[in-house]
Amino acid sequence: MLCLVSLVPSEGESNTKNIHVVVNMSADNSCTDVLVPLRNLCNAIRCIRDRVKDGESSDCSGEFNMATFWNTLLQAVKATSQEATKLSLAFSKPPLPSSQDAERLADSIQNAVLTLSTVYYWLPKTQGMILRRAVRDATADVLDGMAQLLDIIVSSPVQSLSQEQLVSTGGVWASCDYFEQLPRDNREAVLGVLRSYQGVVKDAIEEMEQAQTENQDPFSDLLDDDDLDARGNRDTYWSEADRTLMAPCQGLMKASVACLKKLGTTVKNNGKVDTADNVAQLDDLADITHDISPSVDDLALSLYPPMDHAAVELNASKLATVLKKVLEIIKATHVCAEADLTWVQFLEGAVEHNLQKAKGAAEGTN
C-alpha cells in the first residue's frame, strides 16, 4: 500500500485544497469491509506525520498574524479531538458502522488532520525555531495518537469498548489539550527551555550534595556486600584529595545553574520577538545553553569514587568552556542590558576562578 502526501499550505486558507493525499489501495478495497477505509486512513496519517516531522514551513511573503495563527490552530485541534471521539464511539459496540458511514467518518477525520497539519505549516521559521519545534512536536503527537487509535480499532473485533481503546482515545484528547499549554511566541518557548535545563542541572547538584552528606557508600544500594568488601574503601569513599577537587567542581556546577537562572530572568524582562533578528538571537541562546546540562552531568558522574583526577579536570575544563561561550553570546544579544553586564562578568570571574582551583587540585598543587 503506497501513500503519498504533499503539503503546500498558505496562510489564510480555511480548506485543504492544496493538500493532496494519494493512497494506492489494496485489491480488497472493493469489498464491503468497513475497516478498509480506516486502514488506508491510518497509513495516510502516518505519511502526514512524517512530513510534519521532516518538512519545511511555508514561505511567509506577507504579514504574519500570530493571533490568527493560534486561533485557527486551536480550532483545528478541537475539531481533531472531536473526530477522535466520534471514531471511538462509532466502534465502541456492535453493530459495526455501514461501509458508507465508515467512508464518511474516514473522510471527516482526514479533513481534520489535514487542516491541523496545514495550519502548523503556516508558522514560519522567522517566528522562532524553538517555538516551531514545540508546535511541531505537539502536532506530531496528535497524529501519532490518531494513528494508534485507528490501529487499535482495526485490529480489535468490536465486542465492547476495550480498555486499550479507551486509553488510546484519552491519549488523543490529552495531546490535543496540551496545545493550550504551548508557548505563544518564541520568547515564551525559550523561557520554557531554559527552565527545563535549569531543573536538570539543579537535580544533578542536589544528587551530588546528598551523596556527600550521606555517611554510607554512595554505591551501597547498587552492590552486594561481597562486592563492597572486594572494592574496599579506596573505591567507595572520597579521599581528602578527592574532596579538595570536588569543591571547585561543584562551584562550576553552581555557576551553571546561576547562569541559567539569571539568563531566564533576563530573557523574561528584556526578550523581544519584534524582529527576525531578535527572534533568531533567542534561538541562539536556547541552542547554546543546551550544552550546559550534559556537560554538568559528565562532570558530576566523574566525581563519584573511584575518582580519576585527570578525567575530572578534563570535564571541568569542558564545562567551563561551555559556560564561557554562553556568557559571551549573552553579551552579544539584545537581552543583555547594561545592568546585566554585572552578573555576566561576575559569573565569568567565578567560572575562571573555579576552573583554576580545579586544575590546581587535580595536579596536586593546592
Rosetta blueprint (number, residue, H / E / L):
1 M L
2 L E
3 C E
4 L E
5 V E
6 S E
7 L E
8 V L
9 P L
10 S L
11 E L
12 G L
13 E L
14 S L
15 N L
16 T L
17 K L
18 N L
19 I E
20 H E
21 V E
22 V E
23 V E
24 N E
25 M L
26 S L
27 A H
28 D H
29 N H
30 S H
31 C L
32 T L
33 D L
34 V L
35 L L
36 V H
37 P H
38 L H
39 R H
40 N H
41 L H
42 C H
43 N H
44 A H
45 I H
46 R H
47 C H
48 I H
49 R H
50 D H
51 R H
52 V H
53 K H
54 D H
55 G L
56 E L
57 S L
58 S L
59 D L
60 C L
61 S L
62 G L
63 E L
64 F L
65 N L
66 M H
67 A H
68 T H
69 F H
70 W H
71 N H
72 T H
73 L H
74 L H
75 Q H
76 A H
77 V H
78 K H
79 A H
80 T H
81 S H
82 Q H
83 E H
84 A H
85 T H
86 K H
87 L H
88 S H
89 L H
90 A H
91 F L
92 S L
93 K L
94 P L
95 P L
96 L L
97 P L
98 S L
99 S H
100 Q H
101 D H
102 A H
103 E H
104 R H
105 L H
106 A H
107 D H
108 S H
109 I H
110 Q H
111 N H
112 A H
113 V H
114 L H
115 T H
116 L H
117 S H
118 T H
119 V H
120 Y H
121 Y H
122 W H
123 L L
124 P L
125 K H
126 T H
127 Q H
128 G L
129 M H
130 I H
131 L H
132 R H
133 R H
134 A H
135 V H
136 R H
137 D H
138 A H
139 T H
140 A H
141 D H
142 V H
143 L H
144 D H
145 G H
146 M H
147 A H
148 Q H
149 L H
150 L H
151 D H
152 I H
153 I H
154 V H
155 S H
156 S L
157 P L
158 V L
159 Q L
160 S L
161 L L
162 S L
163 Q H
164 E H
165 Q H
166 L H
167 V H
168 S H
169 T H
170 G H
171 G H
172 V H
173 W H
174 A H
175 S H
176 C H
177 D H
178 Y H
179 F H
180 E H
181 Q H
182 L L
183 P L
184 R L
185 D L
186 N H
187 R H
188 E H
189 A H
190 V H
191 L H
192 G H
193 V H
194 L H
195 R H
196 S H
197 Y H
198 Q H
199 G H
200 V H
201 V H
202 K H
203 D H
204 A H
205 I H
206 E H
207 E H
208 M H
209 E H
210 Q H
211 A H
212 Q H
213 T H
214 E L
215 N L
216 Q L
217 D L
218 P L
219 F L
220 S L
221 D L
222 L L
223 L L
224 D L
225 D H
226 D H
227 D H
228 L H
229 D H
230 A H
231 R H
232 G L
233 N H
234 R H
235 D H
236 T H
237 Y L
238 W L
239 S L
240 E H
241 A H
242 D H
243 R H
244 T H
245 L H
246 M H
247 A H
248 P H
249 C H
250 Q H
251 G H
252 L H
253 M H
254 K H
255 A H
256 S H
257 V H
258 A H
259 C H
260 L H
261 K H
262 K H
263 L H
264 G H
265 T H
266 T H
267 V H
268 K H
269 N H
270 N H
271 G L
272 K L
273 V L
274 D L
275 T L
276 A H
277 D H
278 N H
279 V H
280 A H
281 Q H
282 L H
283 D H
284 D H
285 L H
286 A H
287 D H
288 I H
289 T H
290 H L
291 D L
292 I H
293 S H
294 P H
295 S H
296 V H
297 D H
298 D H
299 L H
300 A H
301 L H
302 S H
303 L L
304 Y L
305 P L
306 P L
307 M L
308 D L
309 H H
310 A H
311 A H
312 V H
313 E H
314 L H
315 N H
316 A H
317 S H
318 K H
319 L H
320 A H
321 T H
322 V H
323 L H
324 K H
325 K H
326 V H
327 L H
328 E H
329 I H
330 I H
331 K H
332 A L
333 T L
334 H L
335 V L
336 C L
337 A L
338 E H
339 A H
340 D H
341 L H
342 T H
343 W H
344 V H
345 Q H
346 F H
347 L H
348 E H
349 G H
350 A H
351 V H
352 E H
353 H H
354 N H
355 L H
356 Q H
357 K H
358 A H
359 K H
360 G H
361 A H
362 A H
363 E L
364 G L
365 T L
366 N L
